[in-house]
């Protein structure tokens, strides 16, 4: 058999035209790179936003590749020698363009999310969008490339309906196997998007742990207990619990200190002295809320004292401990200076039919730490029982 091939003048002309077409598109590809990387880039730098810079950068590569592929496709399509392979050539370039389009869309979407994360999310008070941008990037990549894969399979003549059905059944099986993980993931989405709690806030769960929020993940939330331990809480538990956030609506916090004075005290004087100490403490101590007026309320006739409560306000939850410490010291000092007494617990006992008593009764005061005795007609009797 003789496979000798002698090209004619018409063949050289067709090949020349195909080569010329490819050369034109190759030149256009390099021209597009010069325009996008040079002129458009300089114009984009003059704007205040970085969005145009990111989009320009993300499209430079795909546009360059698409122009070269287009030139090669058209050039090959004009060659009659390749007519038997025309179907495969068209399928190959169709697949190539689907891949180029998918890469371009992914880059543009990532550019938009990157711009949002750097220019918009940083100006918001919430950190929800900062946490959502990375997960949205991953989801967008999976969705776009998944659609591209389905289009490629369809372009190659494969039946995609069974594949989609299989993916549905497989997805259901995976969902059942990862049920607890998905529950925590969805709960984490709720916790993050609803901004229930934020990193750095001090929270407590009803009947559960409390501490500063160290990290809010998609599956767990980490708390640092005031003792220094790290507590890891599944988001499903956190989303169902009653949570107290000590940083909302503001970090400052009211708290009460209980006290009492003897029944012989001048209550008006007690109120004035106590409020003076409280005002001075809130004004001079950095932990005190400067705009708060302390409150005193007498609330109970106790066994030994008239009890009252003083309401103070700290700049945050931790401030109450140092303010209580300093207030008790200062108030005790002022009470001693002013002669205001805080009585020890006292109890009066009555004994029936004790010899030498008046009307058959005798009384004595019982105070802890003191010697107990009764005196009758100059004699000392120690009480029994």
C-alpha positions as CSV (number, residue, x, y, z in Angstrom):
1,X,0.0,0.0,0.0
2,X,1.2,3.4,-0.9
3,X,0.5,6.1,1.8
4,X,2.3,8.8,0.0
5,X,0.5,12.1,0.3
6,X,1.2,14.9,-2.1
7,X,-0.3,18.3,-0.9
8,X,-1.7,20.5,-3.5
9,X,-1.6,24.3,-3.8
10,X,-5.1,24.4,-2.3
11,X,-3.9,22.4,0.7
12,X,-1.1,24.9,1.3
13,X,-3.5,27.7,1.1
14,X,-5.9,26.1,3.7
15,X,-3.0,25.3,6.0
16,X,-1.7,28.9,5.6
17,X,-5.2,30.3,6.5
18,X,-5.4,28.0,9.5
19,X,-1.9,29.0,10.7
20,X,-2.8,32.7,10.1
21,X,-6.0,32.4,12.1
22,X,-4.1,30.8,15.0
23,X,-1.4,33.5,14.8
24,X,-4.1,36.2,14.9
25,X,-5.7,34.7,18.0
26,X,-2.3,34.1,19.6
27,X,-1.5,37.8,19.0
28,X,-4.9,38.8,20.5
29,X,-4.2,36.6,23.5
30,X,-0.9,38.4,24.2
31,X,-2.6,41.7,23.4
32,X,-5.3,41.0,26.0
33,X,-2.7,40.2,28.6
34,X,-0.9,43.5,27.9
35,X,-4.1,45.4,28.1
36,X,-5.4,43.7,31.2
37,X,-2.1,43.5,33.1
38,X,-1.0,47.0,31.9
39,X,-3.6,49.6,30.9
40,X,-6.6,48.2,32.9
41,X,-4.4,47.5,35.9
42,X,-3.2,51.1,36.0
43,X,-6.7,52.4,35.7
44,X,-7.9,50.1,38.4
45,X,-5.2,51.3,40.8
46,X,-6.6,54.8,40.5
47,X,-9.9,53.8,42.0
48,X,-10.5,53.7,45.8
49,X,-11.8,50.1,45.8
50,X,-9.7,47.0,45.2
51,X,-12.6,45.1,43.6
52,X,-11.7,46.1,40.0
53,X,-8.0,45.1,40.7
54,X,-9.0,41.7,42.0
55,X,-11.5,41.0,39.1
56,X,-8.9,42.1,36.5
57,X,-6.3,39.9,38.0
58,X,-8.7,36.9,38.2
59,X,-9.7,37.2,34.5
60,X,-6.3,37.8,32.9
61,X,-5.3,34.1,32.8
62,X,-8.7,32.7,31.7
63,X,-9.0,35.3,28.9
64,X,-5.5,34.6,27.6
65,X,-6.1,30.8,27.6
66,X,-9.6,31.1,26.0
67,X,-8.3,33.2,23.1
68,X,-5.5,30.7,22.3
69,X,-8.0,27.8,22.5
70,X,-10.4,29.6,20.2
71,X,-7.7,30.2,17.6
72,X,-6.6,26.6,17.7
73,X,-10.2,25.3,17.5
74,X,-11.0,27.5,14.5
75,X,-7.7,26.6,12.8
76,X,-8.3,22.9,13.2
77,X,-11.9,23.1,12.1
78,X,-10.8,24.4,8.6
79,X,-8.6,21.4,8.0
80,X,-10.5,18.9,5.9
81,X,-8.0,16.2,6.7
82,X,-9.4,16.2,10.3
83,X,-13.0,15.8,9.3
84,X,-13.2,12.2,10.6
85,X,-12.1,13.4,14.0
86,X,-14.3,16.5,14.0
87,X,-16.6,15.2,16.7
88,X,-13.8,14.4,19.1
89,X,-12.1,17.8,18.4
90,X,-15.4,19.7,19.2
91,X,-15.9,17.6,22.3
92,X,-12.4,18.2,23.5
93,X,-12.5,22.0,23.0
94,X,-16.0,22.1,24.6
95,X,-14.6,20.4,27.7
96,X,-11.7,22.8,27.7
97,X,-14.0,25.8,27.6
98,X,-16.1,24.4,30.4
99,X,-13.0,24.1,32.5
100,X,-11.8,27.6,31.5
101,X,-15.3,29.1,32.3
102,X,-15.4,27.2,35.7
103,X,-11.9,28.5,36.7
104,X,-12.9,32.1,35.6
105,X,-16.2,32.0,37.6
106,X,-14.4,30.6,40.7
107,X,-11.7,33.3,40.5
108,X,-14.3,36.1,40.1
109,X,-16.4,34.8,43.0
110,X,-13.3,34.5,45.2
111,X,-12.3,38.0,44.2
112,X,-15.7,39.3,45.3
113,X,-15.6,37.5,48.6
114,X,-12.0,38.6,49.2
115,X,-13.0,42.2,48.5
116,X,-15.9,41.9,50.8
117,X,-13.8,40.4,53.6
118,X,-11.0,43.0,53.3
119,X,-13.0,46.2,52.7
120,X,-16.6,45.6,53.9
121,X,-16.4,43.1,56.7
122,X,-13.6,44.9,58.5
123,X,-15.8,48.0,58.9
124,X,-18.7,46.1,60.4
125,X,-19.1,45.8,64.2
126,X,-19.9,42.0,64.0
127,X,-17.3,39.4,63.1
128,X,-20.0,37.1,61.6
129,X,-19.1,38.1,58.0
130,X,-15.4,37.5,58.7
131,X,-16.2,33.9,59.7
132,X,-18.6,33.3,56.8
133,X,-16.4,34.5,54.0
134,X,-14.0,31.5,54.1
135,X,-16.8,28.9,54.3
136,X,-18.6,30.7,51.4
137,X,-15.5,30.4,49.3
138,X,-15.3,26.7,49.9
139,X,-19.0,26.2,49.2
140,X,-18.8,28.3,46.0
141,X,-15.8,26.3,44.8
142,X,-17.5,23.0,45.3
143,X,-20.8,24.1,43.6
144,X,-19.1,25.6,40.6
145,X,-16.7,22.7,40.0
146,X,-19.5,20.3,40.6
147,X,-21.7,21.9,37.9
148,X,-18.7,22.0,35.6
149,X,-18.1,18.3,36.1
150,X,-21.8,17.5,35.3
151,X,-21.6,19.6,32.1
152,X,-18.4,17.8,31.1
153,X,-20.0,14.4,31.6
154,X,-23.0,15.5,29.6
155,X,-20.8,16.9,26.8
156,X,-19.0,13.5,26.6
157,X,-22.3,11.8,26.0
158,X,-22.7,10.2,29.4
159,X,-26.1,9.8,31.0
160,X,-26.1,12.1,34.1
161,X,-29.5,11.2,35.5
162,X,-28.3,8.0,37.2
163,X,-25.3,9.8,38.5
164,X,-27.5,12.5,40.0
165,X,-29.7,9.9,41.5
166,X,-26.7,8.1,42.9
167,X,-25.3,11.3,44.4
168,X,-28.7,11.9,46.1
169,X,-28.8,8.5,47.7
170,X,-25.1,8.7,48.6
171,X,-25.6,12.1,50.1
172,X,-28.5,10.8,52.2
173,X,-26.3,8.0,53.5
174,X,-23.5,10.4,54.3
175,X,-25.9,12.7,56.1
176,X,-27.2,9.9,58.2
177,X,-23.7,8.7,59.0
178,X,-22.6,12.2,59.9
179,X,-25.8,13.2,61.7
180,X,-24.2,14.5,64.9
181,X,-21.5,16.4,63.0
182,X,-24.1,18.0,60.7
183,X,-26.3,19.0,63.7
184,X,-23.3,20.7,65.3
185,X,-22.4,22.3,62.0
186,X,-25.9,23.7,61.5
187,X,-26.0,24.8,65.1
188,X,-22.6,26.5,64.6
189,X,-24.1,28.3,61.6
190,X,-26.9,29.6,63.7
191,X,-24.6,30.7,66.5
192,X,-22.3,32.6,64.1
193,X,-24.9,34.1,61.8
194,X,-27.3,35.1,64.7
195,X,-24.4,36.6,66.6
196,X,-25.7,35.1,69.8
197,X,-22.3,35.3,71.4
198,X,-19.0,36.8,70.3
199,X,-15.4,36.0,70.9
200,X,-14.0,37.6,74.1
201,X,-17.4,37.8,75.8
202,X,-18.0,36.3,79.2
203,X,-21.0,33.9,79.2
204,X,-22.6,31.4,81.4
205,X,-24.9,28.5,80.5
206,X,-27.9,27.6,82.6
207,X,-26.7,24.7,84.8
208,X,-23.5,24.5,82.8
209,X,-20.0,26.0,82.4
210,X,-19.1,29.7,82.2
211,X,-16.1,31.6,81.0
212,X,-14.6,33.8,78.3
213,X,-15.4,32.8,74.7
214,X,-12.0,31.8,73.2
215,X,-13.3,30.6,69.8
216,X,-16.5,29.9,67.9
217,X,-16.1,27.1,65.4
218,X,-18.5,25.4,63.1
219,X,-18.7,22.3,65.3
220,X,-17.7,23.5,68.8
221,X,-17.3,26.6,70.9
222,X,-14.4,26.9,73.3
223,X,-14.7,28.7,76.7
224,X,-11.8,29.7,79.0
225,X,-13.0,29.2,82.6
226,X,-12.0,31.7,85.2
227,X,-9.8,29.0,86.8
228,X,-7.8,28.8,83.5
229,X,-9.3,25.6,82.1
230,X,-10.5,25.3,78.5
231,X,-14.1,24.0,78.2
232,X,-15.2,22.7,74.7
233,X,-18.9,22.8,74.1
234,X,-20.7,21.2,71.1
235,X,-22.6,23.9,69.3
236,X,-25.8,21.8,69.4
237,X,-25.7,22.1,73.2
238,X,-24.9,25.8,73.1
239,X,-27.8,26.5,70.7
240,X,-30.3,24.8,73.0
241,X,-29.1,26.2,76.3
242,X,-30.1,29.4,78.1
243,X,-27.0,31.6,77.8
244,X,-26.3,34.7,79.8
245,X,-23.9,37.1,78.0
246,X,-22.4,39.5,80.5
247,X,-21.1,41.8,77.7
248,X,-24.6,42.6,76.2
249,X,-26.2,45.0,75.9
250,X,-23.2,46.6,77.6
251,X,-20.2,45.3,79.6
252,X,-21.0,47.4,82.7
253,X,-22.8,45.4,85.4
254,X,-24.8,46.2,88.6
255,X,-24.3,44.2,91.7
256,X,-25.4,44.4,95.4
257,X,-23.5,44.2,98.7
258,X,-25.4,43.2,101.8
259,X,-24.6,44.8,105.2
260,X,-26.3,45.6,108.5
261,X,-26.0,48.0,111.5
262,X,-27.2,47.8,115.1
263,X,-30.7,48.8,116.1
264,X,-29.3,51.7,118.0
265,X,-27.8,53.3,114.9
266,X,-29.0,56.5,113.3
267,X,-30.2,55.2,109.9
268,X,-30.1,58.5,108.2
269,X,-26.4,58.8,109.2
270,X,-25.8,55.3,108.1
271,X,-27.3,56.0,104.7
272,X,-25.2,59.2,104.3
273,X,-21.9,57.6,105.3
274,X,-22.4,54.5,103.2
275,X,-23.3,56.5,100.1
276,X,-20.4,58.8,100.6
277,X,-18.0,55.8,100.7
278,X,-19.7,54.3,97.6
279,X,-19.5,57.5,95.5
280,X,-15.9,58.0,96.4
281,X,-15.0,54.4,95.5
282,X,-16.8,54.5,92.1
283,X,-15.1,57.9,91.3
284,X,-11.6,57.0,92.2
285,X,-11.4,53.2,91.4
286,X,-10.8,52.4,87.7
287,X,-13.2,49.5,88.0
288,X,-16.1,51.7,89.0
289,X,-18.7,53.2,86.6
290,X,-18.3,56.9,86.8
291,X,-21.8,57.8,85.6
292,X,-23.6,55.7,88.1
293,X,-25.2,56.9,91.4
294,X,-25.0,54.2,94.1
295,X,-28.3,53.2,95.7
296,X,-28.9,52.1,99.4
297,X,-32.1,50.4,100.5
298,X,-32.9,49.1,104.0
299,X,-34.7,45.8,103.5
300,X,-35.0,43.7,106.7
301,X,-35.1,43.7,110.5
302,X,-32.5,41.0,111.2
303,X,-31.8,39.0,114.4
304,X,-29.1,41.4,115.5
305,X,-28.9,44.2,112.9
306,X,-31.1,46.2,110.5
307,X,-30.0,44.9,107.2
308,X,-29.5,46.9,104.0
309,X,-28.1,46.5,100.5
310,X,-25.9,48.8,98.5
311,X,-26.1,48.7,94.7
312,X,-22.9,49.6,92.8
313,X,-21.9,49.4,89.1
314,X,-18.6,48.1,87.7
315,X,-17.2,48.6,84.2
316,X,-17.5,44.8,83.6
317,X,-18.3,41.6,85.3
318,X,-14.8,41.1,86.8
319,X,-14.9,44.6,88.3
320,X,-17.4,43.6,90.9
321,X,-14.9,41.6,92.9
322,X,-12.3,44.3,93.3
323,X,-15.1,46.9,94.1
324,X,-16.6,44.6,96.7
325,X,-13.2,44.1,98.3
326,X,-12.4,47.8,98.5
327,X,-15.9,48.9,99.5
328,X,-16.0,46.5,102.5
329,X,-12.6,47.8,103.7
330,X,-13.5,51.4,103.3
331,X,-17.0,51.1,104.8
332,X,-15.7,49.2,107.9
333,X,-13.1,51.9,108.4
334,X,-15.7,54.7,108.1
335,X,-18.2,53.0,110.4
336,X,-15.4,52.7,113.1
337,X,-14.6,56.4,112.7
338,X,-18.3,57.4,112.9
339,X,-19.1,55.1,115.8
340,X,-21.6,53.0,113.8
341,X,-21.7,49.5,115.2
342,X,-22.3,46.2,113.3
343,X,-23.6,43.9,116.0
344,X,-22.4,40.4,116.6
345,X,-25.1,37.7,116.5
346,X,-26.8,37.9,120.0
347,X,-29.5,35.8,121.6
348,X,-31.5,36.2,124.8
349,X,-32.4,33.1,126.7
350,X,-35.0,32.6,129.4
351,X,-34.7,29.8,132.1
352,X,-37.7,28.8,134.2
353,X,-37.5,27.9,138.0
354,X,-33.9,28.8,138.6
355,X,-33.2,29.4,142.4
356,X,-32.6,33.1,143.2
357,X,-34.3,34.5,140.2
358,X,-36.9,37.2,140.1
359,X,-40.4,35.9,139.5
360,X,-39.0,32.5,138.7
361,X,-37.1,33.8,135.6
362,X,-33.5,34.9,134.9
363,X,-32.0,36.2,131.8
364,X,-28.5,36.5,130.3
365,X,-27.0,37.4,127.0
366,X,-25.2,34.8,125.0
367,X,-22.4,36.1,122.8
368,X,-20.0,33.8,121.0
369,X,-16.5,34.0,122.3
370,X,-17.5,35.4,125.8
371,X,-17.6,33.6,129.2
372,X,-21.2,32.7,130.2
373,X,-22.3,33.3,133.8
374,X,-25.1,34.6,135.9
375,X,-24.9,36.6,139.1
376,X,-27.5,36.3,141.8
377,X,-27.1,38.3,145.1
378,X,-23.4,38.6,144.8
379,X,-22.8,34.9,144.0
380,X,-21.8,33.5,140.6
381,X,-23.9,30.7,139.2
382,X,-22.8,28.9,136.0
383,X,-25.8,28.0,133.9
384,X,-26.4,24.3,133.2
385,X,-27.5,22.7,130.0
